[in-house]
Amino acid sequence: GDAAPGAEEFVMSNFLRTMVLMVVLTFLFVWVGGALGGREGAVSAFVMVSALNFFAYFFSDKMVLKRYRAKEVDARSEPRYYGIVARLVERAGIPMPKVYVIPDRTPNAFATGRNPRHAAVAATEGILEMLDDDELAGVMAHELAHVKHRDILTGTIAATFAGAIAMLGRFAASGQGQKSSSNPLALMLAAVAAPIAAVVIRMAISRTREFAADAGGADISGQPDGLADALIKISSGGRGRGLLRHLNSAHAHLFIVNPLRGGGGLMQLFASHPPMEERVARLRAMDVER
């Protein structure tokens, strides 16, 4: 089928929302640095966190694939799965990523890699077994949309600012801020409120990128319903299979469905993924537009 109408609008609106959130995160970092009165401290925190996060940016693909015992496959060892990815890559207009299978019965998938030329997609044995071809195509198109949108880079930048704000907050709490005695309200906001706000914004960016990957995936596969059906199957069928083995909660944002048990209400502010019902509803609406 052809690309889904409405997908480009969804992707663009989510891109603009991401940019707004990134600007807010940047201003929050600048404000916290100013509130503490220590430009040098702010720069030091930013440099330290940047070094850590950009090391992860360049090497996280190898680290995360190794953690989940992922095995690289090709057209001979996994003809169905590899063939679906190859067809979608052609439609997406990006280089062929490395393709991996994770030996785990819990259904899930993720993409990693610093750019489209150094990308990998991985799917668990459970998801390959559970989904039909259209559903699997929807999932892998979602992952390829993350690659195409360079979401690993976006996430790294967001994590860097949020981490630097958290580090400055710890400086403030320990009394290392230069203006800590003259402005106790600013100190309290910098030490407590700003780091929480930074995490909330970072998670909002993550949720926005998930919506964009859903829309972009629907555009690549031309089958919004396939992805919607897959999301329902993964979220309902995966409950009885427990958590992923070797799961690190820091990797939760990478997966197509949150591998942790999410909460509702206020906890949704700290969730890396949007509510499943909303994701499915948006995809169904895109399918109706076709």
Number of C-alpha atoms within 10 A of each C-alpha: 9 11 18 23 17 16 24 16 13 18 22 14 13 21 18 12 16 23 14 13 19 19 12 14 24 17 13 20 25 16 17 26 24 17 22 27 15 17 15 10 18 23 15 15 22 20 14 14 21 20 13 13 21 17 12 16 20 15 14 17 20 14 11 18 21 12 14 19 15 19 13 16 16 14 13 9 10 14 12 15 21 18 15 19 24 17 15 22 21 12 15 20 10 15 16 20 22 19 22 24 23 24 16 20 19 24 29 25 26 24 27 29 24 21 20 18 14 15 21 24 24 25 27 21 17 21 25 19 11 17 20 13 13 18 24 25 27 30 31 27 31 29 29 30 28 26 28 21 19 18 24 22 17 17 19 19 19 25 21 23 26 27 24 26 32 26 21 29 27 17 21 25 16 11 15 15 24 18 17 21 12 10 12 12 12 21 24 15 17 30 25 16 14 23 24 18 19 25 22 20 21 28 23 22 25 23 22 23 29 27 22 27 28 30 30 31 30 32 27 29 28 25 25 30 20 23 29 24 20 24 23 16 17 19 15 10 16 21 14 8 12 12 16 19 13 10 14 13 10 7 13 17 20 23 19 23 23 20 24 15 7 13 12 10 6 8 10 16 19 19 23 25 26 20 16 14 11 11 19 20 12 17 24 18 13 21 20 12 11 14
